[in-house]
Amino acid sequence: MPDKRYIQDFDLVKDYIVYRLINPDRNKKLLEDVPHISFLDLSIVFHCLAEKEQICTSSNLICNAHFAQLGVPLDMLYEAASVNTQRILGYEIQTLHRVMCEMMGENPEKFDGVLLDKLEKGNLIFVISNNYRTEGAACMLYPKLIGNIARTLGNNIYIIPSSVNELLLLPAINDAQGIQIRRSIREINDTGTKPEMILSYSLYYYDRGADKIMIY
């Protein structure tokens, strides 16, 4: 891993730059001092991983001063992060039922790898995060991932911003379902999510025909 002193050298750090998603309204002060890219109603920020053993918790947020020292355009930062985040942090998909079983100590059968060719069809809720279950909402940015899941399920997908750490994916059946989900997002954020963990009050939607994620 790169020494903190060398964060100004893009060639030395380019393989360790990753991205994260944050809520811009809740991070206005932060965004004044960091390079960022807008994504829907969210913001993409960049970190340089610092510790192999603490791959998500010990990292350097790239601020404007660091970015100026790197001497590269913002799209190069994004391109590097787009490759590195999925390569280093990976992703995992589990049913919400299985995640709840784990939380309650029921020890369900361990989730076994990439689910894209094994997803059960039907009105199921899936939890997606990175392999470290920290700042895993950025999986929404992984190239082709959400589209591959939608094709496997044979449905468009509602993407629920459960927190900065994970997303919930639900096959989109009808509009009434989407309206109810939006209400639930607000209620859960206001009553059951720590303020620093809130990613968004929006419901997102992946449309297979347009191959695009949008705000529902």
Secondary structure, DSSP 8 states (H G I E B T S, - for coil): ---GGGTT-HHHHGGGEEEEEE-TGGGHHHHTTS--EEETTEEEEEEEE--STTTTTSEEE--HHHHHHHT--HHHHHHHHHHHIIIII--EEEEHHHHHHHHTT-------S--TTT---SS--EEEE-TT-SSGGGGGGSTTHHHHHHHHHTS-EEEE---SS-EEEEE---HHHHHHHHHHHHHHHHHHS-GGG---S--EEEETTTTEEEE-
